[in-house]
Amino acid sequence: MKPEEILAEALRVLRAGGTILYPTDTVWGIGCDATNPESVAKVFEIKKRPEAKSLVLLACDLDMVAKYVREVPSIAVDLVEVNDAPMTIIYPEAQAGKAGEPGDRWHIAWNAVAEDGSVGIRIPLMDWCRQLVFKLGRPLVSTSANISGEPTPLRFSEIPQTIKDAVDFVVPPSVDTQSTGKASQILKVGLRGEIEIIRK
């Protein structure tokens, strides 16, 4: 498949509520439309992961982030502007839907946020990945392609076959040109400029 065909198929699957296996700027991830609670539930099922655990989301830029959190603190803007490595920022208040309600494109699915209402969002450095999120027009779930509790695969060849079989579309490994194989830094920010380093 040509790159534009791969992108088109990934978007078709995501818009239909499906799941994909795809490369990010860190590791290979399982993804879905982060505003669709049924799709998010599928990701938890694939990973055999408790829904009480939150998920990392990808946004194409800070404008998209601003649509899905109560406020983007100025410190978060500064961090993104100087960042040159994968960085996930945990924002204190997600604009999330309510449990039991169907999803809509203006709210993050209720089961994709933490119990305290916070949400971790990364703007990927990988062009292909950022283009995918931009064309989808809403955040994309990005959780490592492993069964919960098992080691995170650093390369496509290490991803369990059960994961590959469970998703609706596997992006060909040829697209993977910028994955670092390393987890992102995680910072938690507060509305008054507080910063907590969760992972360096």
C-alpha positions, 0 to 999 in steps of 0.5 A, a space after each residue: 500500500 502507498 502511504 496515502 492509502 495506508 493513511 486513508 485506511 487507518 482513518 476509515 477504520 478509526 471513523 468507523 469505531 475500529 482500532 488500529 496498531 500503529 507507530 508513534 514517536 515513542 513505541 508502537 501503539 494501539 489506537 482508536 478515536 478517543 471521543 468514542 467510549 465503545 472504541 476505547 472499551 475495545 482497546 481495554 479489552 485488547 490489552 486486558 487492562 482495567 478501565 480504572 487506568 487512564 490512557 495517553 492521547 495524541 493531539 496534533 497541536 495545542 489548538 486541539 488540546 485546548 478543545 478537550 481540556 478546561 484550560 491549557 496552563 501557560 506553563 504547558 504552552 512553554 513546555 511544548 514550545 521548547 520540547 524536542 523529545 516525546 513529552 506527555 503532559 497530564 492536564 488537570 481537567 478533561 472535557 469528558 463525556 459522562 459514563 453511560 452516554 454515547 460519545 461525541 466529537 467534542 468530549 473525550 470518552 469518559 473511559 479514556 480519562 483518569 478517575 480524577 478527571 485528568 488526561 495525559 496528552 502528547 503532541 507527537 513529533 512523528 509527521 505521519 502520526 501527527 497527520 493522522 490525528 489532524 485528519 481524524 480531527 480529534 484526539 487519538 488513543 495511544 497505548 503501548 501494544 502489549 497485554 497489560 502487565 507484560 513488557 512494552 514491545 520496542 519494535 514491531 517484531 516484538 508485538 504479540 500476535 494476539 494484539 495484531 490479530 485483535 485490532 481492525 487494521 495494522 499499519 505496515 511497519 514500513 511507515 515506522 521511520 521515527 519511533 524512538 523505542 523509548 517511553 515519553 517523559 510525563 509531566 503533570 501540570 496544574 492550573 496555577 503553573 505547578 509542575 510534577 515530574 512523573 517520568 523523566 
